[in-house]
């Protein structure tokens, strides 16, 4: 890693209202920081002279102790409640006593990623604040990159602030206009909504409509949205609000105030309604503002990763990108089942002898079927096979909120662990374990060491974990501090066993995969499974890279070739809203080092010419070039395979289709390449003719320019070598 620290300045000042200014390395972004007349920390951000964030307040409100119970204060009567309130206020009464400015320019190499090297170039301002009335200190650290801003709260060790409870974080983002936004309703437990597109002023009015599309029973509040929040201004700026390095802290939502045009942070509460428990010295996550006048720059930003700590795993040789197939889609479409028997009334873990339970005849995770998938993986060069529904307990858990359902080591009678282990090993195929926790986090933690050792003993190097349902302990939420600590515990424990983790229904990612690269994937949004539950909006995959993927890769599970779900299950009338060509493109546009060919083998065997792209496409990249993009409309990306002179291009389009004109100037000058183009046929569309595609080859160079059409809900994919 190369690192250059260009400057360090320490300055002491104590004038309330005195402002500090920080510019990005290229000078196009400017940050102003000041203390207002009430002693409130305030910041503002401009890009090329245009307001991105108008003057906005910063601070944290602490939980007030009951004066009759307070042991840490000298007053005990309710008459002194106002004094107690002041002690609970980390928002006002500050003066700035010191600041430091630093410039850093370094490059680092991720274990896997969209580039083989990432530049981390920023100018930093650290402001130390003193609250004289309580003799407390708080620091705010700003890092200004060429493509955006990151800032966080820091609490140094001090005598008057050691253990404290957050009532609410009061970070503001005052917008400069009624922007167009791509947003999800605020929810403490799921991001699995269709994205809404509206003006900021319309969010509150659209909230009820947005919520009714989802069956979550989590508290929803008017005006609250989730991050990453994507916006486009009328004067041509693209703005993204999110967070980075959310560790030992609650996940942040944003409340929108229609009267002021201001977002304010809203943390996920715990079972008692508290928003966080901290002990100084400590820090908050980084709050991020990514901004550019080009939509492609939002996709290219590495701010989220750069604000996380370097890798903490010394030997990463066991962490590797993985292309897999799985026993999954037939169960998602309800052709098969996770459960071994339909005898729901009598089957309980530890109480029933499954060898004497009556099979339902539809259990998908049986030895013969799994071997069929292993054969297909071996024949087509896939790394691994995922199997869901292999372990006992599926008959008696969904919706019951039980503390003890799965033990993660006991297979159903028709799943021979040893035989499958040996068969896969002989074929050169790895197996991916599935752990559905039923959202009973304590139960999972109790079994974790035994479950991970079971994986090691049987040749499983990665696990897909699931958190479907309400969290047990009851009252906790998927996005609260307690559960965020649980997810992190599982990832760190997995690293001890050299296991890679793909967590589903967990909190949305915030770049922690840089520090713990064995966190190789997450779900945390509506994936392909929802295509079998009624369908995603056609523009879904033109939005996710601007929202969900800002925090890290998604296990989206693309590759569905048969879009009519009734072909799997006559009772399932859903349609996958895509063309076949777009399913190929998603392996490029939906970045992940973990990619699944999600359809069943027989559907691939019907289209082996198109399936060739899935076999060929790389998972790890030297370089990514974002050719064109408009959130909600289209995205076209080119990526160079790590360690090889092969490029892959993908384009995904919304219901209006897209005419792409792209230059191949990213290719090495003077060299000739063969491009294989997988495109929508002229009469293709997601709803009327989804499997109409063409494949053609041509010679290309760095001077070649291509004009290609993506149909409604369509796209194209190109392999260049």
N, C-alpha and C positions, 0 to 999 in steps of 0.2 A: 504494500500500500504506500502510495506517495502522499505526503502531507506537507503542506506549506502554511505556516501561520504568518500572515503578512504584517499584522500590526496588533498591538495591545495598548490600550489607553485606559488609565484609571483616573477618574475625576471625582472629586467630592463636591456636592452642591446641596443646598438646603432651602432654596427659594421655592415656595409653593407656587405652581403655575409655570415655572420655567420649563421649556420644552426641549426635547432632544430629537434630532432627526437622523435617520439611518437610510442609506441608499443601497440598492442591490448592486452586485458587482458590475452589471452593465449600465447602471444608473437609471433604468427605466421604471423601477419600482421605488417609491419613497414612503417611509414610515415616519409618522410624528407621534411622539409620546409626551404627555404632560400630566400635571396634577391640577385638577380644577379647584375652584374656590372652596368646595366642601372636602377637599383632600381626597378626591376620587381619582384613581389612576385612569387615564384616558388615552386611547390610541386612534389613529386614522391611517388609511392606506390609499395611495394613488398609483395608477399605472399610466405612464405616458401623459401625465397631467390630468387624467380622468379619475374621478372618485370611484374607488372600489368599496371601501368601508369608510363611511362618514364617522366623525368623532363618536367613539363608543366607550362605555365604561367597562372596567374590569374589577373583579373582586369575588370574594367567597363569603357567603353568609353561614355562620356557624350555628349549631343548635344551641338554643338557650337552655341552661339548666334551671330546674325548679328552684327558686330562691329558698324554699323551705328545706330543700335537700342538698343544696350546694355546699360542698365541703371545701372548695378551693377559693372561695371568696370571703371577704371580711364582713359582708352584709348578709342578713338572713330574712329580711322582711319583704313583703310584696311591694312596699313603697319604694324599695330600691330596684324595682324591676327595670327601670329605664337605664340604670347603671349597668345592670346585668346585660341588657340588650346591647349596650356599647361594647361590652366585652365580647359579645358574640358577633361583632361587626368587623369583618376584614374587607370592608368596602370603602369606608370613609375615614377621614382624620389622618391620612397619610402625608408624610413629606418624604421627598426623595433625598437621600443622604449620600449616595454614591452611584456611579455608573461605570461600566467597563465596555469598551468596544473592541471587537476582535474580527479578523478576517481569516477565513480558512479555505484552502483549495486542496482537495485530496481526491484520490481515486481508490476504489476498493472493488474487490472481485466477489460477487455473490457465488454461493455454492451452485445455484441454478438461477435462471432469470431471463429477462427479455434482452439483456446485454451481458457480455462477459466481463465488462468493466463499467462501473457507475461513478460519475463525477459528483462530488459533494462540495459545492462551491457556494459560500454564503458569507455575508457580513452579519455580525452579531452585536446586539446591544443588551447588556444586563443592567437592570435598574434595581438598586436596593432601596426598599421603602421602610420607613420607620413609622410606627403608630405610637406617638408619645403618650397618649392617654392610657395605653395598656402596656407600654414598653415592649412591643412586639415587633418582629421583623418579618418581611415577606419580600421575595425577589420575583421579578418578572423578566424572563429571558426571551428575547426576540431573535429569530434567525431569518434573515431576508435573502432569499435566493432570486435568481433571475426570473423564475416562474412562480414565485409566491412567497408566502410568509408562514412561519411556524412560531408559536409562542406558548409558554407554559408558566405556571406558578411554582415557586420553589420555597420551601420552608426550612431554613437552616436550624440547627440545634440551638435552643434558647431556653431560658428558665421559665418564661411566661407563656410558652406555647409548646407543649409536648404531645399530649394526647388530646385530640379534638374530633368532633363529629360534624360532618357537613350537613347543613340543612338544605342548602342549594348553592350551586356555583352560579355566579351572576355575570358570566362573560357575554358581552354584547357584540353583535355584528349588524351595524346600522347600514342598510342598503341605500344606494343612491337613486333608486328608481323602482318602478313596478315591473320587475324583471319577469321574463318567462322562466319557469322552473320545472324541473323534473323531480318529483318528490314521492315519498312513501308516507303514509299516515304514521304518526307516533305510536309506538307499541313497545312494551317492555319485553316481549317474548318472541317476536318473529319479524322478519323482513319479507315474508312470503306474500307480498301484495303485487298486483299489477301497478306499475309506475303511472302516476298521474302527471299530466302536462297541463299547466295553467299559469296564469299570472299570479304573482305573490298575493295580490289582493283577493284572489279567488280561492285561496287555500281553505279558509274557514268554511266557505259556502260549499266547497266540494268534498269536505271531509266525510260527511255522512255517506255520500255515494261511494267514496273510496273504501270506507270501512265495511260496507255491506258486501263487498266482493270477497271478504275473508271471514272465516268462521271463528276467529280468535275471540276468546273471552277476556283477554287482557284489557285493563283500563285504557281507554283512548280519550284524549282530551282535545278539544277544539283548538286548531291552530298549530298543533304539534307535528313536526315532521322529523324524519330520521336522516342521518347522514350516511354516506356522502350525498350532499345536496348539490345538484348541478343547476346552474342558472346561465341565462344569456340576456345581456342588456340590449336596449334599443340602439345604443351607440356602438355596438359591435364587440363588447367584451364578453368573455366566457369566464365564469367564476364558479369555483367548487369549494364547498365548506365541508371539512371532515376533521378527524383527529388521528394522531399517531401515537404509538407506544402506550396503549391503554392497559396499564398494569397496576394491580392492586387498587382499582378505581372503578367506578360505575361508568357504563357506556353513556355517552352524551346524545341527547336529542336537542331539538331547537324549537322554541316557541316563537311564533310570529305575532308581533303587535301591529295590527292594521293601521292604527292611528299614527304610529311613528315610523313604520316601515323597518322595524328593527327585530332581528332574531336575538333571543337570549337562550343561553344553555339551560338544559333541563335534564338532570341526571336521573338514572334509573334508581328507584328506591328499593330498600330491602323490606322484609316482612313487617318491620316496625315503622316504615315510612322514612327512615333515615337514608341519606344519600351516600354516606361514606364514612369510614373510620380510619383516621390517619395518625401516624406518630412521627413527629419531626426527629431527625431530618428526613424529608421526603419531597416528592414532586408530584404535580398533576401530569396527565397526558399532555401532549402537544396539541394545540388547536391549530388547524391548518386552513389557509386561504390560498388556493391555487388560482392563478389568473393569467390570461393572455388574450390577445385579439385573434388568435387562431385556435380553433377547436382541437386541432391535432396536437397542440402543445399541452393540453390538459392530459391527453392520453400518454404523452411522452414524459410527463413529470415523474420524478423519482423522489419528491419531497417526503412522501410517507415512509419510504424505506430509509432515506437519509437521516430522518429524525429518530430512528431506532438505533439501539446499541449494536456494535459489531457482533459477529457470531461468537457464541459462548461454547460451542462444541469443538473440541480440539481436533478430533479425527472425524472427518465428514465423509470418508470414503464409502460408507455404507448408505449414504443418502443419494438417491439418484432419481431422475425423472422416470415416470412409469406410464406405459400405455397398456391399457387393460380392457378386457371384456368381462361380462358378469352375468350371473343368474339373478336377474333384476327386472328387466322390462316385462317379462311375462307375468310377474307378480304385480307390477305397477298397473298393468292393464287388466288385472284380475282374471287372467287366464289361469294362473297358478296361485298357490298360497304360500305364505311364510309358515303357517301352522301345519303341523303333521296330522292333526285330527280335528274334527268339528265338535268333539265332545267337550264343549266349553264348561259345562256344569261340574264336571268331576276332575278335570285335569288341573292340578296345582303343583308347582315346582316342589320337589322333595316329598310329595305325598302319593304320586301315581306312578305305577310301573308302565312306562311308555311302550314297553315291549308287548303289553297286553291291551294297549289302546287301539281302537279301530282307526286305521288310516283313512284319510278323506280321499285318497287317490289323486289329489291335485298338488301335493307338496313338491315344490320345485327343487329344493336343495337335497335331492337324493343322489346317491353315489353314481348311478349310471348317467344321469343328466349332467352332473358336474364333470365327469370324464369326457363327455361330448364337448363341453366348453374348453376343457384343457386341450383336447385334440385340435380344435379350431384355432386356439391361441398358438399352439406349437406350429401348425401348418402355415400360419400367416405372420409369424414373427412378433407376436405380442409378448409383453413381459410377464403379465400376470392375469389371474382370474379371481374375481370377487364372488363370494357366495353369501347371500343373505338368507335368513331363515334356517340356518343349520343347527341352531341350539334350542334346547327345550325352553318352554315358557311363553311362546307366542300366543297360546290360546287364552291366556288369562291376564292380560295386562292393559290393553289399550283403553284409556279413559278411566281406569280404576284408581290411579294415583297410589299404587302400592309401593311400600318401601322395599320389598324384596320380591323380585320377579325373576331376574336372570342371574346365573352364576358364571356365564361366559366360558365355561369349560365342558359342559355336558351336552353332547350331540344327540339329535334325534336318532331313533333306531335305524333309519334308512340312510344315515350319513356316516360313512366309515372314515373317520379321521385319518387313521394310519394308512389305509389303502389309497386314499386321495393324496395324502402327503407323498407317498412313494411313487405314485403314478405321475404326479406333477413334476417331481424331481427328475424322474427318468426322461421326461419330455422337455426338460429345461425351462419349465414354467414355474413362477412363484405364485403362491396363493395369498390373497388379501383377506384378512379376518374382518368380520363384521360384529360390532358390539352395539346393539341397541340398548341404551341404558334405561329406557322408559322414563327418562328425566329424573330418575332416582339417583342423584349424584352421590349421596353418602354410601349407598349400596355399591355403586361402581368403585368408589375409592376403597371400600373394604376388600373388594375382590381384585384390585388392580394388579398387584404384584403377582398373584397366582395366575391371572388371565394373561399377563404379558409373558410370564415364564412358559405358559402353555403354548403361546404363539412361537416362542423361540424353539421350544422342543419339537414343534411340528412344522418348522420351516416357513412360518409366516413373518414377513419382514415389514408389513404395513397393516394398519387397521383403519377401517371406516367406522367412526363412532357416531351414534345418533342420540338425540335428546328430544324425542317426540313426547309431547304432553306437558302438563303443568309440573313445575319443579317440585321435587321432594328433597329437602324439607319444604312443607307447604308455606306459601306466602313469599318465597324467594322467586326471583325472576331470572330468565335466561341472560339478561343483560346487566344484572346487578353486580356489585363488587364481589359478593360471595361466589357467584358462579364464574365470573371472570377469573377469580383465583383458582377455582376448580379446573377450568380448561387449561390454565397455565400449569397447574400441578400435573395434569395428565401428560402434557407435552414434555415436561422436564423428566417425569418418571419414564416415559417412553424412550427418551434419549439414553437413559441408563441401560435399557435393554436393546438399543440400536433398532428402534422401531419408528417408522414414519407414521404420521397421524393425518387423517383426512376427516375433520370434524364437521358433521352435519347438524343443523338446527342449533348451532352454537352462536356466540356473539359474532357480530360482523368484524372482519379483520381490520387491524390498524398497523400493518407492517411488521408485526412481531416475527414473521417468518425470516427476516434478516438475522435476528438474534438466535432464533431457534429454527433453522432450515429443515428440521425433520417435521415441522408443520407444513406439509407439502400441499395441502389443499383444504378448502372449506366450502361449505354450501352457502348458507346465510343469505339466501334470496330464492326467488322462484326459478327452479331449474326445469329441465326437460320433463320431469315427472308430472308437472302441472299440465303438460300437453295432453296427458291422459285423463286429467281431472276437469276437462272443459276447455283447456287451451290458454296459452299466454297471448297477450296482444301481439300483433304482427311486428310491431316496432320494438319488441322487448330486447332483442339482441343488438339493436342499434343504440340502446340507452345504457345497458349494464356496464360496458367498459367505462362510461363516464361517471358511474355511481358506485355500484358494488365493488367493481374491480380496482377502484382507486386504493382500497385498503389491502389488496392482495389477491392471489389467484382464486378462481372459483371452479369447483368440480361441477361443471354445468351438465355433464353427461350428454354430449351431442351424438350425432351419427345415426339418427332414426331415418331409415330408408322407406319403410312402409308407414305412410302418414295416416292411413285409415285404421284407427284402433279397433274397429269391428272385425278386422281381419285376424286380430289376436283373440278377441273376445266379442262374440255377436251382441252381447249386452252393453258393450262400451261404444257409444256413438260419438266420441271425441275425435277430432282431427288435429294432427300436429300442424301448426300454422307455419309452414315452411315449404320450400322446394327442396328437392334432393341436393341440388348444387349448393344451396346455402348451408346445408348440414355439413358439407365438406369445408366450406369457408370458415365455419365456427372454430375449427381446430387452429386457425391462425388468429382470428379476431378476438376470441375469448381465451386470452392467455391463461395457461396453466401448465405446470410441469407434470401434472397428473391428468391424463386424458383417457376417457372411456369411449369405446365403440359400443353404444348403449343398446343397439337393436339386437335381435336374436340372430344366430348364425344363418338360418335359412333365408332371411331377407338379404343378407349380404351375398349369399351364394347366387342370388338372382341378378345381382348387379356387380359382379367382380371387377368389371372395367372401372366403375366409379369407386369401388372399395379400394382400388389400388392407391388412391390419394391418401386414404386413412392409413394404409400400411406404410406409405412413404414419408408422411409428414413428420418433421422433427418435433421434439419436446423442449429442447434447450437451445438457446440462441446466443450468437455472437453480437448481433445487431438487429434492431427493429427500426423500421422506417414507417412513419405514419403518413400515408400518401394523401388521404382526404377524409374528412369526417364532418358530420353535422349531427348533433345529438337528436335522436328520434327519427332520423332520415336514412343515413348510410354511414358506413365506416369501411375504409380500405386500408389494409396494413400489409407490408412486406417484411419478412424476417429471414435472416441468414442463419443457417444451421451452425451450431457451435462446432468449430474444428473442421468444417467442410465448406466447399464453394458451391453450396446448394441454397437456393432461395425458395420460399413459399409465400404466396400472396393469397389473401382472402378478402372478400367483400360481402357484407351483409346489408340488406336494404329493407325498408319498411313496406307498407302495403302499396305505396306509389311506385315502387321500383326505383331504379337509378341507372343513369347513363354515365359510366365511368370513363374518364380519359386520363390514363396514367402513363408517366414516363418511367422507363426502366433504367434511369441514370444512376441507380444505386449499384448496378452491376459493374464488374471490373472492366475498365476501358480496354478495348483491343481484343477482348475475348468473345468467342461465340458460344452461345448456350442453346440448349434445346428446351423449349417451354411446352409443357403439356397443360392445356387449358380445359378445365371442366366448367361448363357454363350452362345457364338456363337455355333451353330451346326457345325458338321464337314464340311458340304457343304455350309456354310454361306459365304457371301461376300457382300460388300456394293452395288455392281453393278448388281450381278446376282441372289443373294438369300438373301436379307437383313432381311427378317422376319423369318429366320431359327434360332431358339434358343432352348436351353434345360434348364430345371429347375430340380435340384436335391438337396436333403438334405443329410447331413452327420454330425456325431458327431466329434467335433474338440477340441483340447486343445492347450495350449501354445507351445507344442512340435510338433504340426502338421506342415507339409510342403506341399504346394499345387503346382502342375504343371498344368497350365491352358493355353489354346491357344486363342488368340484374332485373328479373321479373318482379311482379308483386310478391312480396314475402320471399324474394329469391336472393341470389348472389352468384359468385363465381369463385373458383379456387385455381391457382396456378402453381405447378411444380416446375422449377427452373434449375437445370443442371447442365 
